Amino acid sequence: MRFSRYLIVFFSIFIFSNNAHAGDVVDRIVAVVNDDVIALSEVNEEGMPMYHRIRDEASASQVDEAIKQAQQEILSGLIEQLLISQRAKQRNIQVDPSEIDAAVDSILSRNNTTIEQFHAELAKIGTNEKNYRKRLRNQILRSKLISYEIRSKIVITDRQIQDYYQKSYSSINIDEGYHLLQFGCSWGENGRSGSSEEANMRAIMLRDMVLSESNFNELAKEYSDLPSAADGGDIGVFAKEELADYMWDAIKDLKPGETSEIILTPSGFQFFKLLSSKKGNVLTQAPLESVSEEIRAKLYDQELDKKFDNWMIQLREHSYIEELL
């Protein structure tokens, strides 16, 4: 088996186009992953949007080194994706084209954009719909495999939720502090809405979902336009003097567990949920039942990340991988 892999490398290390002169290398293999290979052209195709950003943002003297570093990072990601694809094939897990179509339609709907605008945005970052759909397919395949291999094995108990509640919602170590979740809807280059009116309507709709007991963290991860979306909207504990005036006005009359009205801020329309507050020696927490699902989701994500990292380490250890970049 290993001999066959070396034959792949030996005979395929130089790939010529029909019009290339002898010795003009236009592509080459940069990694062998079990019985599959990754070509330099695949790395460059995947990295084109990143290369655009590097050329726009890095100084001329730093561009070449930055692109080399980016290629290494991209190759590592492609190796991971190839391992996932191989594992999915073993498990007979597939992605139907209709699933990709539905994902594209959902993206267009969430961002309130047309297919023409979508194509224009992709062109700006040096890619196209074909490559984008390929990435979507990989994401869907990854999600399906992770569900099969990992998600089904994760259980978050009520005891874990209670322990986290006692630890994290009682950890305000200042005389007056406020633990907040944040949600934001912006427009233009910084958001998904085409106008302030659309952003306001999105904020109203999403706040209504929060009030109807939808999970704040999950909604923020999926729909918030702010950097805090990555953490489910959790921006931590703030002392009163650290809060911007508009934030203080929004939360000052809230009880823990309550959600603020929508306010207009320099970053768009926002609303907040107060998890706990402390004034002097008095700590007030949101009732456990009002935040238990948000805690469950946070603990689930933490466990999923940990198990995925361990799973990927084992997958790599049991695979033949040779990098040639």
N, C-alpha and C positions, 0 to 999 in steps of 0.2 A: 504493500500500500504506500509506504513512504517513498519507495523507488519510483512509483508512478507519479507522485507529486513532484519529485525532482525532474522527471521527464517533462512535466507540464512547464516547469520553470525554464528548463533548458531550451525547449523548442519554442516557447512563447515569450521569452524575455524581451525580444524585439518584435514589434508588430509594425509592418510597413503598409502604407497606403499604395494603391495601384500606381499613383503618379510620383511616388517618392523615389529619389535617386538612392542607389545602394549606400548604406551607411547613414541615411537620414532617418533617425528614429522619431516617429511621430507618436508612439505610445509604448508603454512597457508595463509589465506586471510589478505591482508594488506590495502585494501581500498574497500569501497562500493560506487559505483557511479550510482545513480538511481537504476535500476534493474540489474546492472552488477557488477561484482567483479574483483579485481586485486589480483593475488597471488604473494607471495614472489618470487616464481620461475620466474615469468615474469619480476620482477624488476631485479633479478640477471642475467637473460638472456640478458636483455637490457643493463645492466651495465657492462657486462664482459670486453669490451674494456677499459672502464674507470678504472675498477679494476686493469687491467694489468698495465696501466700507473701509477696508485697510487703505486702499489707494486714495480715498477721499480724506481720511483722517490722519494717516501716518505721514511723517516727513519723508522726503525722497530717500534719505539715507537709511531709513528703517523699514521701507516697504519690503525688500527682498527677504530680510530675516523674519519679518512678521508673517509673510505669506508662507515661508517654510514651516514656521511654528503652527500656522493654521492648518497646513497640509497634514502635519502629524496628528493634530486633534481630529481632523476630519477622517483620516484613515482609521484611527481608533474607533470612531463612531461607526464607520462602515463595517469594520470587523465585527463589532457588537451586533449590528443589524444583520449581517450575514449569518452569524451564529444563531440568531433568533429565527431567521428564515429557514435555516437548516433544521432547527429543532421543531418548528411549526410543521414542516414537511413530514418529519417523522411522526408527528401527532395527527397528521392529515387535517391540519387547520388551514383554511383558505380564506381569501377575501374576494367576495363577489363584486364585479364592477358596479352593481347597483348601490352597494354600500359606499363606494367612493363618490358616486353621483350624489347620494344623499348628504354626504359630508360637505361636498362643495356647495350644494344648495343651502345647507345650514349656515355655512360661513358667509355666503352672500346675503342671506336674510339677516343674520346677526349684525353684520356691518352695514346693512342697508345700502348695498352697492349693486351695480349692474355687472354683467359678465364682461362688458367692454371696459369698465373702470377697473375691474379685477385684473384683466389682462394688462392694462396700462401700469398698474401698480407692480405686477410681477416683472414687467419689462424694466422698470426703474431699478430693480435690485438684481438684474441680470439673469432672470430665469423665465420660465414659461409655464403654461398650464400643464403640459405633459410631465415636466419635472415635478411640479407641485403635486399633481395627482399621484406620482410615484411615491413622494414623501408621505402623502396621506395614506396610501396603501400600506406603507411600512408601519405607520403609526397604528393603524387599525389592526394589522397583524400582530404587532407587539402587544397591544392591549388584549387581544384575544388569547394570546399565548400566556401572558401574565395572569389572566383570569383563570386559565386552566391549571397553570403550574403553581401559582402563589396565592392569588386573591381568595380562592375557595378554602384555603388553609388558615386564614387569619380570623381570629375571633377576639373581639374586644369585650371584656366582661364589665358588668355593672360596677364591680369592685375597682377595676382600673379607672373607670370614669370618676368614681367617688374620690379615689386617691389623687387623681389629677386636679379635680375640682378643689380639694382641700389645699393642695400645694400651690397651684398656679393662681387661684382666685383669692388667695389670702397672702399674697407675696408683695403687697405694696409697702415698701420700706421707707416711705417719706410721710411727713405729717399730713399733707393733703395731696392725694394723687387719684388719677382716673385711668382705668384700664379700658381701652377703646377698640372697637372694630370700625373700619372705615370702608365706605363704598363710594366710587366716583364714576360719573359719566361725562366724558369730554367730547369735543367735536373738532373737526379739522385734522391736522396732522397728529394731534395728540390723543385722538379718540376714534370711536367707531361711528359716530354720528356725523351727518353732513352739515348740521346746523345746531345752534343752541336750542332751538325749539325741539328738535329731534332728541337731543341729549336730555332735555328736561322730561320729555315723555318717557324715555327709557328709564330714567331715575324713578319716576312715579310708578311705572309698572314693576320695577324690581323691588322698590320699597314695599309695595303692596304684597309681593311674594314673600318678603321677609316677615311682614306682619301676619301673613296667613300661615306662619310657622314653617316656611321653607328654610333650609339650612343656609345661614348667612355665609359661612366659610365656603361652601360649595358654589354658591351664587357669585361670590366675590372672585373666586378663582376663575370662573368661566366668563363673567361679564363685566367686572370692574375694569376701568381703563387706567387705574393707578398702579404704581409699583407695588403697593401693599397687596395686590391681588395674588401675588406668588405665595403669600402667607395667609391666604384666606381672609384678607382684610385686617388681620390683627396687627395693630401698630404699637401695642405694648402699653406701658404705664407712663402717664405724663403728669408732672407737677402742674398746678394751676398756672404758674407764671410761664410755663413752657408752651401753653396752648395759645394759638393765634386767637385773636378776638372773635373771629367768626366761628371757630370751633367751640370756644367757651359759651358763646351765645346759644349755640345749638344744643349743648349738653347740660348746661347749668341746672335746668329744672328736671332732668331725667332721674328716674330711679333705676338702680341696676336691673338689667334685663329689658329695659325699654329702648326703643329706637327713636332717633330724633326726626324732626321734620327735614325736608330737603332744603339745602341752602346753596346759594351761588358763591363759589370761591374762585380764586385765581386759576385753579386747575379744573374748573367745570362745576357741575352740580354734584353735591355730596350729601350723604347722610351717615349717621354714626349710631352704633349700638354701645351702650354703657354696660360693661360686664361687672365691674366692681368699683367702689370708690372708698376713700378713706379720708376722714377729717378728724384730726387729733388722734385719739385712741379708738375711734369708732370706725370699724370696717363694715361696709355694707356690700353684700354680694348678690349677684343675680341668683334667683332660685335655681337649684340644680336642675329641676325639670325643664326650665326654659333654655338651658345651655347644654344639656346632656348630649343632644345629637351633634352639636358643633364640636364638643369634646371628643365624642366617638369618632367623628370624621378626622379630627386632627391626630388622634392616637392611631387610627387606621392607616393614615398616610405615612406616619413615622414608621410603623411596623412594616408597611409595604416597601418603603425605601430600604430599610435594613435587610429585609428578606431578599429583595431584588439584587442588592449588591452582593450578598452571599451566594445567591443562585448564579449570578453572572461569573463570579470568581470560580465556582465549581465547573461551570460550562467551559470556561477558558482552560482550566486545568485538564479537562478531559478531551480537549481538542488539539489538533495539530495546527499551529499558527506560526507563520514565518513572515516577518516584515522585511521588505526590500526597498523601502523608500530612501 
